[in-house]
Amino acid sequence: MEKQPGIGIYRWKICAMLFLATTINFVDRQVLGILAPQLQKEFAWSDSEYGFIVSSFQAAYAIGFSLWGICSTRLEPEWEQLLPSDSGVLPL
């Protein structure tokens, strides 16, 4: 099997984009915690209202990750070579 020229650079670009997207996702989650005092002051939120907002974001993430888990399980045969850790080849 012949290796296609330049395919390796595309893989690294995809890895870099995935890393960047994951980093932005985690930083985005932390912004509410960092800006809590300013947001509570600006929007006149009580502690319980702020807690409800943060809980809503966490619930949305949980639902999204659960749906992704269901999708990745159903698509596992097609993605086996792309996501070896998801297919059990690299169990953690």
C-alpha positions as protocol buffer text, in pm:
chain_id: "A"
residue {
  index: 1
  type: MET
  ca { x: 0 y: 0 z: 0 }
}
residue {
  index: 2
  type: GLU
  ca { x: 147 y: 330 z: -108 }
}
residue {
  index: 3
  type: LYS
  ca { x: 145 y: 622 z: 130 }
}
residue {
  index: 4
  type: GLN
  ca { x: -13 y: 932 z: -13 }
}
residue {
  index: 5
  type: PRO
  ca { x: 225 y: 1228 z: -13 }
}
residue {
  index: 6
  type: GLY
  ca { x: 143 y: 1496 z: 241 }
}
residue {
  index: 7
  type: ILE
  ca { x: -126 y: 1300 z: 425 }
}
residue {
  index: 8
  type: GLY
  ca { x: 68 y: 1322 z: 752 }
}
residue {
  index: 9
  type: ILE
  ca { x: 49 y: 1701 z: 764 }
}
residue {
  index: 10
  type: TYR
  ca { x: -328 y: 1691 z: 729 }
}
residue {
  index: 11
  type: ARG
  ca { x: -353 y: 1456 z: 1025 }
}
residue {
  index: 12
  type: TRP
  ca { x: -151 y: 1695 z: 1240 }
}
residue {
  index: 13
  type: LYS
  ca { x: -364 y: 1988 z: 1127 }
}
residue {
  index: 14
  type: ILE
  ca { x: -678 y: 1796 z: 1226 }
}
residue {
  index: 15
  type: CYS
  ca { x: -523 y: 1710 z: 1563 }
}
residue {
  index: 16
  type: ALA
  ca { x: -434 y: 2077 z: 1617 }
}
residue {
  index: 17
  type: MET
  ca { x: -788 y: 2187 z: 1531 }
}
residue {
  index: 18
  type: LEU
  ca { x: -939 y: 1929 z: 1767 }
}
residue {
  index: 19
  type: PHE
  ca { x: -701 y: 2037 z: 2043 }
}
residue {
  index: 20
  type: LEU
  ca { x: -793 y: 2403 z: 1987 }
}
residue {
  index: 21
  type: ALA
  ca { x: -1167 y: 2327 z: 1988 }
}
residue {
  index: 22
  type: THR
  ca { x: -1136 y: 2125 z: 2309 }
}
residue {
  index: 23
  type: THR
  ca { x: -932 y: 2398 z: 2476 }
}
residue {
  index: 24
  type: ILE
  ca { x: -1185 y: 2665 z: 2380 }
}
residue {
  index: 25
  type: ASN
  ca { x: -1464 y: 2442 z: 2509 }
}
residue {
  index: 26
  type: PHE
  ca { x: -1302 y: 2402 z: 2851 }
}
residue {
  index: 27
  type: VAL
  ca { x: -1204 y: 2769 z: 2878 }
}
residue {
  index: 28
  type: ASP
  ca { x: -1558 y: 2868 z: 2783 }
}
residue {
  index: 29
  type: ARG
  ca { x: -1692 y: 2660 z: 3072 }
}
residue {
  index: 30
  type: GLN
  ca { x: -1465 y: 2836 z: 3319 }
}
residue {
  index: 31
  type: VAL
  ca { x: -1561 y: 3189 z: 3214 }
}
residue {
  index: 32
  type: LEU
  ca { x: -1885 y: 3184 z: 3413 }
}
residue {
  index: 33
  type: GLY
  ca { x: -1694 y: 3100 z: 3730 }
}
residue {
  index: 34
  type: ILE
  ca { x: -1434 y: 3370 z: 3673 }
}
residue {
  index: 35
  type: LEU
  ca { x: -1691 y: 3637 z: 3588 }
}
residue {
  index: 36
  type: ALA
  ca { x: -1940 y: 3538 z: 3860 }
}
residue {
  index: 37
  type: PRO
  ca { x: -1901 y: 3848 z: 4078 }
}
residue {
  index: 38
  type: GLN
  ca { x: -1926 y: 4088 z: 3785 }
}
residue {
  index: 39
  type: LEU
  ca { x: -2224 y: 3906 z: 3633 }
}
residue {
  index: 40
  type: GLN
  ca { x: -2407 y: 3896 z: 3965 }
}
residue {
  index: 41
  type: LYS
  ca { x: -2352 y: 4267 z: 4011 }
}
residue {
  index: 42
  type: GLU
  ca { x: -2439 y: 4369 z: 3653 }
}
residue {
  index: 43
  type: PHE
  ca { x: -2754 y: 4157 z: 3618 }
}
residue {
  index: 44
  type: ALA
  ca { x: -2853 y: 4170 z: 3987 }
}
residue {
  index: 45
  type: TRP
  ca { x: -2847 y: 3792 z: 4020 }
}
residue {
  index: 46
  type: SER
  ca { x: -2871 y: 3634 z: 4362 }
}
residue {
  index: 47
  type: ASP
  ca { x: -2653 y: 3336 z: 4450 }
}
residue {
  index: 48
  type: SER
  ca { x: -2941 y: 3098 z: 4385 }
}
residue {
  index: 49
  type: GLU
  ca { x: -3014 y: 3252 z: 4042 }
}
residue {
  index: 50
  type: TYR
  ca { x: -2648 y: 3230 z: 3948 }
}
residue {
  index: 51
  type: GLY
  ca { x: -2641 y: 2869 z: 4067 }
}
residue {
  index: 52
  type: PHE
  ca { x: -2943 y: 2789 z: 3849 }
}
residue {
  index: 53
  type: ILE
  ca { x: -2770 y: 2938 z: 3543 }
}
residue {
  index: 54
  type: VAL
  ca { x: -2450 y: 2742 z: 3606 }
}
residue {
  index: 55
  type: SER
  ca { x: -2652 y: 2424 z: 3666 }
}
residue {
  index: 56
  type: SER
  ca { x: -2837 y: 2480 z: 3338 }
}
residue {
  index: 57
  type: PHE
  ca { x: -2508 y: 2503 z: 3149 }
}
residue {
  index: 58
  type: GLN
  ca { x: -2381 y: 2188 z: 3318 }
}
residue {
  index: 59
  type: ALA
  ca { x: -2704 y: 2005 z: 3234 }
}
residue {
  index: 60
  type: ALA
  ca { x: -2672 y: 2113 z: 2870 }
}
residue {
  index: 61
  type: TYR
  ca { x: -2315 y: 1979 z: 2858 }
}
residue {
  index: 62
  type: ALA
  ca { x: -2424 y: 1651 z: 3018 }
}
residue {
  index: 63
  type: ILE
  ca { x: -2704 y: 1607 z: 2764 }
}
residue {
  index: 64
  type: GLY
  ca { x: -2471 y: 1694 z: 2477 }
}
residue {
  index: 65
  type: PHE
  ca { x: -2203 y: 1451 z: 2591 }
}
residue {
  index: 66
  type: SER
  ca { x: -2463 y: 1179 z: 2642 }
}
residue {
  index: 67
  type: LEU
  ca { x: -2597 y: 1227 z: 2291 }
}
residue {
  index: 68
  type: TRP
  ca { x: -2243 y: 1222 z: 2152 }
}
residue {
  index: 69
  type: GLY
  ca { x: -2180 y: 898 z: 2341 }
}
residue {
  index: 70
  type: ILE
  ca { x: -2486 y: 738 z: 2186 }
}
residue {
  index: 71
  type: CYS
  ca { x: -2388 y: 857 z: 1837 }
}
residue {
  index: 72
  type: SER
  ca { x: -2028 y: 744 z: 1870 }
}
residue {
  index: 73
  type: THR
  ca { x: -2140 y: 401 z: 1991 }
}
residue {
  index: 74
  type: ARG
  ca { x: -2369 y: 357 z: 1693 }
}
residue {
  index: 75
  type: LEU
  ca { x: -2105 y: 481 z: 1449 }
}
residue {
  index: 76
  type: GLU
  ca { x: -1823 y: 281 z: 1604 }
}
residue {
  index: 77
  type: PRO
  ca { x: -1771 y: 35 z: 1317 }
}
residue {
  index: 78
  type: GLU
  ca { x: -1714 y: 319 z: 1069 }
}
residue {
  index: 79
  type: TRP
  ca { x: -1499 y: 520 z: 1310 }
}
residue {
  index: 80
  type: GLU
  ca { x: -1291 y: 234 z: 1445 }
}
residue {
  index: 81
  type: GLN
  ca { x: -977 y: 337 z: 1261 }
}
residue {
  index: 82
  type: LEU
  ca { x: -1027 y: 708 z: 1327 }
}
residue {
  index: 83
  type: LEU
  ca { x: -1094 y: 690 z: 1701 }
}
residue {
  index: 84
  type: PRO
  ca { x: -898 y: 395 z: 1842 }
}
residue {
  index: 85
  type: SER
  ca { x: -948 y: 505 z: 2203 }
}
residue {
  index: 86
  type: ASP
  ca { x: -1325 y: 511 z: 2153 }
}
residue {
  index: 87
  type: SER
  ca { x: -1331 y: 163 z: 2005 }
}
residue {
  index: 88
  type: GLY
  ca { x: -1151 y: 2 z: 2298 }
}
residue {
  index: 89
  type: VAL
  ca { x: -813 y: -41 z: 2129 }
}
residue {
  index: 90
  type: LEU
  ca { x: -656 y: 201 z: 2378 }
}
residue {
  index: 91
  type: PRO
  ca { x: -859 y: 159 z: 2697 }
}
residue {
  index: 92
  type: LEU
  ca { x: -779 y: 407 z: 2971 }
}
